[in-house]
C-alpha cells in the first residue's frame, strides 16, 4: 500500500476525529447522545466522522460536550508547547 502524506489541516482533522472517538468512549458518551447534540442521526454522525466532513458548528459542539482542558485543546488545534 502506498504511503499517504497528509497536509497540516488533514493531520489536525485526523487528530481531532481520533480524540473525539477516544473521549466519547472514555466519558461514556454514546453516539446517539452525541448525534442528538449535533441535531443529526447516529448514522449521520458516523458518516461525518468517517468522511472527516465536520463543520465549525460540529467542532464547537464536540468541544462543548467533551470539554477538553486547555492543554488538550491546544494539542487539537496544533499549538506548540508553550505557545
VMD Tcl script that draws the C-alpha trace (Angstrom):
set ca {
  {0.00 0.00 0.00}
  {1.47 3.40 -0.94}
  {2.31 5.93 1.73}
  {-0.14 8.77 2.07}
  {1.17 12.17 3.07}
  {-1.28 14.41 4.86}
  {-1.06 18.18 4.86}
  {-1.29 20.07 8.17}
  {-5.07 20.57 8.01}
  {-5.66 16.89 7.27}
  {-3.42 15.93 10.20}
  {-5.39 18.21 12.52}
  {-8.69 16.71 11.37}
  {-7.35 13.17 11.86}
  {-6.11 14.14 15.32}
  {-9.45 15.68 16.24}
  {-11.54 12.74 15.00}
  {-9.31 10.28 16.87}
  {-9.68 12.40 20.01}
  {-13.48 12.51 19.60}
  {-13.70 8.71 19.35}
  {-11.40 8.27 22.36}
  {-13.15 10.85 24.52}
  {-16.61 9.57 23.70}
  {-15.51 6.11 24.80}
  {-13.63 7.36 27.88}
  {-16.53 9.54 29.02}
  {-19.23 7.03 28.13}
  {-20.90 9.36 25.62}
  {-22.94 7.23 23.22}
  {-23.24 8.02 19.51}
  {-26.98 8.50 19.98}
  {-26.39 11.18 22.62}
  {-23.73 13.00 20.60}
  {-25.93 12.83 17.49}
  {-28.76 14.47 19.45}
  {-26.40 17.27 20.49}
  {-25.48 17.77 16.83}
  {-29.16 17.51 15.80}
  {-28.44 14.66 13.38}
  {-29.00 10.90 13.33}
  {-26.43 8.48 14.78}
  {-25.86 7.21 11.23}
  {-25.12 10.75 10.01}
  {-22.68 11.24 12.91}
  {-20.85 8.06 11.96}
  {-20.61 9.25 8.34}
  {-19.37 12.73 9.35}
  {-16.58 11.20 11.43}
  {-15.72 8.53 8.87}
  {-15.61 11.02 5.98}
  {-13.97 13.78 8.06}
  {-16.75 16.14 6.92}
  {-17.05 18.22 10.07}
  {-18.31 21.78 10.17}
  {-17.19 24.51 12.55}
  {-20.51 24.09 14.37}
  {-19.76 20.36 14.76}
  {-16.32 21.19 16.16}
  {-17.82 23.60 18.71}
  {-20.43 21.05 19.74}
  {-17.83 18.30 20.25}
  {-15.71 20.69 22.33}
  {-18.70 21.82 24.41}
  {-19.87 18.26 25.12}
  {-16.48 16.58 25.58}
  {-14.92 19.58 27.36}
  {-11.17 19.26 26.71}
  {-8.82 21.00 29.10}
  {-6.67 23.87 27.81}
  {-3.69 21.62 27.08}
  {-5.82 19.13 25.12}
  {-7.47 21.93 23.18}
  {-4.08 23.38 22.29}
  {-2.96 19.95 21.07}
  {-6.14 19.56 18.98}
  {-5.59 22.96 17.41}
  {-1.99 22.13 16.58}
  {-0.45 24.59 19.01}
  {3.13 24.01 20.03}
  {4.02 23.54 23.70}
  {4.22 26.91 25.41}
  {2.52 28.94 22.67}
}
mol new
graphics top color blue
foreach p $ca { graphics top sphere $p radius 0.5 }
foreach p [lrange $ca 0 end-1] q [lrange $ca 1 end] { graphics top cylinder $p $q radius 0.2 }
display resetview
